[in-house]
């Protein structure tokens, strides 16, 4: 999930994403939603959050809503490492992390 366009430029984002994708790979799980950054008070990237359940984001620019219990990790690690860490723990997002980890490994 991205907070917004880097430098406010959709063109720059497209260039960055093209460099990240390889051999026609689709980045279909990518989205832009600054509300998630506000809701979880994300101050550093990359950050990984595994919520224990769905929740409703508030729509205002300055609002914050209640978020469900969640696991969080910040740092330059892979998605697989974050999911393995969450799944191996006893945190609120461990069960969902295990499901996503299994899906990630199956897609290889």
ChimeraX attribute file (.defattr): number of C-alpha atoms within 10 A of each C-alpha:
attribute: neighborCount
match mode: 1-to-1
recipient: residues
	/A:1	14
	/A:2	14
	/A:3	15
	/A:4	14
	/A:5	13
	/A:6	13
	/A:7	9
	/A:8	9
	/A:9	10
	/A:10	12
	/A:11	12
	/A:12	13
	/A:13	15
	/A:14	13
	/A:15	10
	/A:16	12
	/A:17	14
	/A:18	15
	/A:19	9
	/A:20	10
	/A:21	11
	/A:22	10
	/A:23	6
	/A:24	7
	/A:25	9
	/A:26	11
	/A:27	12
	/A:28	6
	/A:29	6
	/A:30	10
	/A:31	11
	/A:32	11
	/A:33	12
	/A:34	14
	/A:35	19
	/A:36	18
	/A:37	15
	/A:38	18
	/A:39	16
	/A:40	17
	/A:41	10
	/A:42	17
	/A:43	10
	/A:44	9
	/A:45	12
	/A:46	15
	/A:47	17
	/A:48	19
	/A:49	18
	/A:50	23
	/A:51	21
	/A:52	18
	/A:53	12
	/A:54	8
	/A:55	11
	/A:56	10
	/A:57	15
	/A:58	15
	/A:59	10
	/A:60	8
	/A:61	9
	/A:62	8
	/A:63	11
	/A:64	16
	/A:65	14
	/A:66	11
	/A:67	16
	/A:68	16
	/A:69	13
	/A:70	16
	/A:71	22
	/A:72	16
	/A:73	16
	/A:74	14
	/A:75	11
	/A:76	10
	/A:77	12
	/A:78	11
	/A:79	15
	/A:80	15
	/A:81	11
	/A:82	23
	/A:83	26
	/A:84	17
	/A:85	17
	/A:86	26
	/A:87	22
	/A:88	13
	/A:89	14
	/A:90	11
	/A:91	18
	/A:92	18
	/A:93	22
	/A:94	22
	/A:95	18
	/A:96	17
	/A:97	26
	/A:98	17
	/A:99	12
	/A:100	18
	/A:101	19
	/A:102	14
	/A:103	11
	/A:104	13
	/A:105	9
	/A:106	8
	/A:107	6
	/A:108	5
